[in-house]
Amino acid sequence: MKKIIIGVTSAILWVVCVTLFVAFAMGGGGANAEHQFTVLTVKEDAVKDYNTMPVFRELEQETGIDVNWIYNTSAQYSNNTDPVGTKGIDAIYHTGFSNLKLYDYGRRGRIVAIDEYLDSMPNFSRILTARPDIAEALKSPDGHIYSLPRVEEMGLKAYPNILYINKAWIERLIDENKLPENVSLSKEDLRDGLDLYRSEFEALLEQFKSQDMAGGGKTVPLTFVSGNWQGNESDLIASFGVPENREHKTVLNGKITFTIEDEKWFNAITEMHDWCSRGLISSSSFDQDESQFLAHGQDGRYGAFYWWEKDTVLAKEYRDDYIIVLPLKDDDGNRYVGVSNEQEVEKGECVILDACEDKEGLLSYFDKFFEPDYSAQLNYGSIKSGAFLPNKENGKLIPNDDHGEQSADDFRMRNAPYGVVYLTQETWNDSVQMESRAQLRLDNLNNYVKPYVFEGVTSIPNLNYTQQELLDLNTHEFSLSNNIASWYTQAVIGNTAPTRDSWQSMLSVNRNSIDAVLRINQAAYDRYVEATA
């Protein structure tokens, strides 16, 4: 539905026509046209202005719909208790809304039930028909879909960590006859797939530190981004024989399980405290964000780190110095890797406010985001920004891997708005060539990580909850997550080692919430299994 201004007199009509003609003549009809819609999004200062991004300008030219993007930083947005109440906006992008918040806003009519406007969304409608699993994942307890999703299927997210070690430092230790006594390595051993016991890895970290391998006191023996969706410490904890992920919650032989209740989890935390107290794990690992971690790794000061690929972390001159370590072996020679609960179908990326006067028009605009070329540019950066080669090959967009001195992640963070996309195996087969680094991740995971996944463990799928279950989860999950995080951080980096009594006390204090979360998720999981059998 178009916004049409009906004039009263021919003189007014003439003025309007002349004004529009001048605007189009000066700016091609885009930059100078009056905005039809205003969308609030979460964007950090380093990310380019959406209003100037080529992909959005192209969308405007194709659809005739002009969107004005306004911003909150993540800090500003997190402090906004009711972003839906923001005056003058039509939609929110990157909402981060929980299942409960989506349902609460939806049932009160503050955001739109998108499934009622599918006639304006042919692309999204086709997806829901072709992929009933996606349709089911997006539903709220009342059966409505209140948000547009992000779908990026690569088979990567369940395995967010690869361990890298500085082989150049190990070579120096070999040359100087300074390898730890319990480590027997030759230079021929130093290739991807390095086989180490956890005790050998620990000894190498100790030697990296004592020899100050980076020089000038800059050596960082081991680092990661604690609790991050990728590059976290979960696989280090898993090496003690527990299927850890950042939520401490997984499916084990069909049962929802909390890893924090496992004795081996407590043993892992105790050992990590020891490593931290000796400076083997950088204390910054527990308060840095992704950008800080990546920035600090550029000069090759890391002895070892967890991430998906080394090229993102290291400047070009240091990349050949690092190799992949297999998941660390315990004393009995066993390797264990957990599975994350990060989903490739994410709801809550975008909502349309009931206050929007032209819901069909705005939804028809967002429907274009699901087309392969737009999805690719939204996810990686536009063709004009250099994210892809200018010409397709065999009908497929080809990623441009050369971003000069910028890392691929830095380029992407600045140039790609992310959010609502639809990238599936069909897309990779027919329309977009997967980034070479993404293909490398898949190859590395298949070779060095996936074979060691804890037996019987799977990720928790997208689950649908009843209204009461959502309310109960809201009561228990937030406080439980905070309590676990608080105990964990103090246990690992505190001045005193964690005690068994403090661990048992933490479990006891949170017992009601632990049991409630397990019960609710098990019931939802059982329904999911039955529905998908």
Residue pairs with C-beta under 8 A, 6 or more apart in sequence:
1 358
1 360
1 361
2 358
2 361
3 36
3 357
3 358
5 16
7 13
7 16
23 29
23 32
23 33
24 33
26 32
27 33
28 61
29 61
30 57
30 60
30 61
30 66
31 57
33 66
34 66
35 66
35 67
35 68
36 65
36 66
36 67
36 358
36 361
37 65
37 66
37 67
37 68
37 90
37 91
37 356
37 358
37 361
37 362
37 365
38 67
38 68
38 69
38 70
38 88
38 89
38 90
39 67
39 68
39 69
39 70
39 89
39 90
39 91
39 92
39 93
40 70
40 71
40 72
40 83
40 86
40 89
40 91
40 92
40 93
41 50
41 69
41 70
41 71
41 72
41 92
41 93
41 94
41 417
41 419
42 71
42 72
42 73
42 74
42 77
42 93
42 94
42 96
43 50
43 69
43 71
43 72
43 73
43 94
43 417
44 73
44 74
45 73
46 291
46 413
46 414
47 413
47 414
47 417
48 414
48 415
49 69
50 56
50 69
50 71
50 417
51 68
51 69
53 382
53 385
53 415
53 417
54 377
54 382
54 383
54 384
54 385
55 374
55 377
55 378
55 382
55 417
56 67
56 69
56 417
58 382
59 65
59 67
59 365
59 368
59 374
60 66
60 67
62 368
63 364
63 365
63 368
65 361
65 362
65 364
65 365
67 362
67 365
69 93
70 89
72 80
72 83
77 83
77 96
80 86
83 92
83 95
84 92
84 105
84 110
84 111
84 351
84 353
86 92
89 353
89 355
90 352
90 353
90 355
90 356
90 357
90 362
91 350
91 351
91 352
91 353
91 356
91 362
91 366
92 350
92 351
92 353
93 349
93 350
93 417
93 419
93 420
94 349
94 350
94 418
94 419
95 147
95 348
95 349
95 350
95 351
96 348
97 105
97 147
97 348
97 351
98 348
98 474
99 140
99 347
99 465
99 470
100 470
100 471
100 473
100 474
102 111
102 140
102 146
102 147
102 347
102 348
102 351
103 140
103 141
103 142
103 146
103 467
103 470
105 111
105 146
105 351
106 113
106 140
106 142
106 144
106 146
107 140
107 142
109 354
110 353
110 354
111 146
111 147
111 351
111 352
111 353
111 354
112 146
112 351
112 352
112 353
112 354
112 356
112 359
112 363
113 144
113 145
113 146
114 121
114 124
114 144
114 145
114 146
114 147
114 148
114 352
114 363
115 128
115 144
115 145
116 144
117 359
117 360
117 363
118 124
118 125
118 128
119 125
119 360
120 359
120 360
120 361
120 363
120 364
120 367
121 363
121 364
121 366
121 367
122 367
123 367
123 368
123 370
123 371
123 422
124 148
124 367
124 370
127 134
127 151
127 370
127 422
128 134
128 135
128 138
128 145
129 135
133 345
133 532
134 149
134 151
134 345
135 145
136 462
136 464
136 531
137 149
137 343
137 345
137 347
137 462
137 464
138 145
138 147
138 149
138 345
138 347
139 145
139 464
140 146
141 464
141 465
141 466
141 467
141 470
142 467
146 351
147 347
147 348
147 349
147 350
147 351
148 349
148 350
148 351
148 366
148 369
148 420
149 345
149 346
149 347
149 348
149 349
149 420
150 345
150 346
150 349
150 418
150 419
150 420
150 421
151 344
151 345
151 346
151 421
151 422
151 423
151 424
152 344
152 379
152 421
152 423
153 344
153 345
153 423
153 424
153 425
154 344
154 423
154 428
154 434
154 438
154 442
155 442
155 445
156 308
156 438
156 441
156 442
156 445
157 229
157 340
157 342
157 343
157 344
158 339
158 340
158 342
158 459
159 337
159 339
159 340
159 445
159 449
159 450
159 453
160 229
160 230
160 231
160 232
160 234
160 308
160 340
160 342
161 224
161 230
161 231
161 232
161 234
161 235
161 306
161 307
161 308
161 449
162 306
162 307
162 308
162 309
162 324
162 441
162 444
162 445
162 448
162 449
163 235
163 304
163 305
163 306
163 324
163 325
163 326
163 327
163 328
164 302
164 304
164 305
164 306
164 307
164 310
164 313
164 322
164 323
164 324
164 325
165 194
165 201
165 204
165 303
165 304
165 322
165 323
165 325
166 208
166 213
166 300
166 302
166 303
166 304
166 321
166 322
167 190
167 194
167 321
167 322
167 323
168 321
169 208
169 213
169 303
169 321
170 179
170 185
170 190
170 204
171 187
171 190
172 178
172 213
173 179
173 204
173 207
173 211
174 185
174 186
174 187
178 207
178 211
179 185
179 207
180 200
180 203
180 204
180 206
180 207
181 203
182 199
182 200
182 203
183 200
183 203
183 204
189 195
190 323
191 323
192 323
192 324
192 444
192 447
192 448
193 323
193 324
193 326
193 447
193 448
194 323
194 324
194 325
194 326
195 326
195 329
196 204
196 325
196 326
196 328
196 329
197 328
197 329
197 330
197 331
197 333
198 239
198 328
198 329
198 330
198 331
199 331
201 304
201 325
201 328
202 275
202 280
204 303
204 304
205 221
205 222
205 275
205 280
205 303
205 304
206 221
206 278
206 280
208 219
208 221
208 303
209 219
209 221
209 278
209 279
209 280
209 303
212 218
212 219
213 219
213 303
214 220
214 299
214 300
214 301
218 299
218 301
219 301
219 303
220 282
220 284
220 296
220 301
220 302
220 303
221 279
221 280
221 281
221 282
221 303
221 304
222 275
222 280
222 281
222 282
222 285
222 302
222 303
222 304
222 305
223 281
223 282
223 284
223 285
223 293
223 296
223 297
223 302
223 304
223 305
224 231
224 232
224 233
224 236
224 285
224 293
224 305
224 306
224 307
225 231
225 232
225 285
225 288
225 289
225 290
225 293
226 232
226 233
226 285
226 286
226 287
226 489
227 246
227 485
228 246
228 289
228 290
229 246
229 340
229 342
230 307
230 308
231 290
231 293
231 305
231 306
231 307
231 308
232 246
232 306
233 272
233 285
233 306
234 244
234 245
234 246
234 338
234 340
235 244
235 306
235 327
235 328
235 337
235 338
236 268
236 272
236 306
236 328
237 244
237 259
237 265
237 268
237 269
237 272
237 338
238 244
238 327
238 336
238 337
238 338
238 454
239 268
239 327
239 328
239 329
239 330
239 335
239 336
240 264
240 265
240 267
240 268
240 271
240 330
240 336
241 264
241 330
241 334
241 336
242 259
242 262
242 264
242 265
242 268
242 336
242 338
242 454
243 250
243 252
243 257
243 259
243 336
243 338
243 339
243 454
243 457
244 259
244 265
244 268
244 338
245 259
245 338
245 339
245 340
245 341
245 459
246 340
247 340
247 341
247 481
248 258
248 259
248 260
248 265
248 484
249 256
249 257
249 258
249 259
249 341
249 460
249 517
249 521
250 256
250 257
250 259
250 338
250 339
250 341
250 457
250 458
250 459
250 460
251 257
251 457
251 458
251 459
251 460
251 525
252 454
252 456
252 457
253 456
254 529
255 522
256 460
256 518
256 521
256 522
256 525
257 518
258 514
258 517
258 518
259 265
259 338
260 484
260 506
260 507
261 507
261 514
266 498
266 500
266 503
269 488
269 491
269 492
269 498
269 503
270 491
270 497
270 498
272 281
272 492
273 491
273 492
273 493
273 494
273 497
273 498
274 497
275 281
276 283
276 492
276 493
277 497
283 493
284 292
284 296
286 489
286 492
286 493
288 296
291 413
293 305
293 313
294 312
294 313
294 407
294 409
294 410
296 302
297 305
297 313
297 314
298 313
298 314
298 315
298 318
299 315
299 318
300 314
300 315
300 317
300 318
300 321
302 313
304 325
305 313
307 313
308 441
309 437
309 440
309 441
309 444
310 319
310 322
311 319
311 407
311 408
311 437
312 407
312 408
312 409
312 437
314 321
314 322
324 444
324 448
326 335
326 448
326 452
327 335
327 336
327 337
327 448
327 449
327 452
328 335
329 335
330 336
335 452
336 452
336 454
337 449
337 450
337 452
337 453
337 454
338 453
338 454
338 457
339 453
339 454
339 457
339 458
339 459
340 459
341 459
341 460
342 459
343 459
343 461
343 462
345 462
347 462
349 419
349 420
350 366
350 419
350 420
352 359
352 362
352 363
352 366
356 362
366 420
368 374
369 375
369 378
369 419
369 420
369 421
369 422
370 420
370 421
370 422
371 422
372 397
372 422
372 423
372 427
372 430
372 431
372 432
373 397
373 431
373 432
375 421
375 422
375 423
375 427
375 432
376 388
376 397
376 421
376 423
376 427
376 431
376 432
377 383
377 387
377 388
377 416
378 416
378 417
378 418
378 419
378 420
378 421
379 416
379 418
379 421
379 423
380 387
380 388
380 399
380 412
380 415
380 416
380 435
381 387
381 388
381 411
381 412
381 415
381 416
382 388
382 415
383 389
383 390
383 397
385 415
386 400
386 403
386 411
386 415
387 399
387 400
387 411
387 412
387 415
387 416
388 397
388 398
388 399
388 400
389 397
389 398
389 399
389 400
391 398
392 398
393 433
395 430
395 431
396 430
396 431
396 432
396 433
397 431
397 432
397 433
398 433
399 433
399 434
399 435
399 436
401 408
401 435
401 436
401 437
403 410
403 411
406 414
408 435
408 437
423 432
428 434
460 521
460 525
461 525
461 528
463 521
463 524
463 525
463 527
463 528
464 524
464 527
464 528
465 473
465 520
465 524
469 520
469 523
469 524
472 516
472 520
473 516
473 517
473 520
475 516
476 512
476 513
476 516
476 517
477 513
477 517
479 513
480 510
480 513
480 514
480 517
483 506
483 509
483 510
483 513
484 506
484 510
487 502
487 503
487 506
490 498
491 497
491 498
491 502
491 503
492 498
507 514
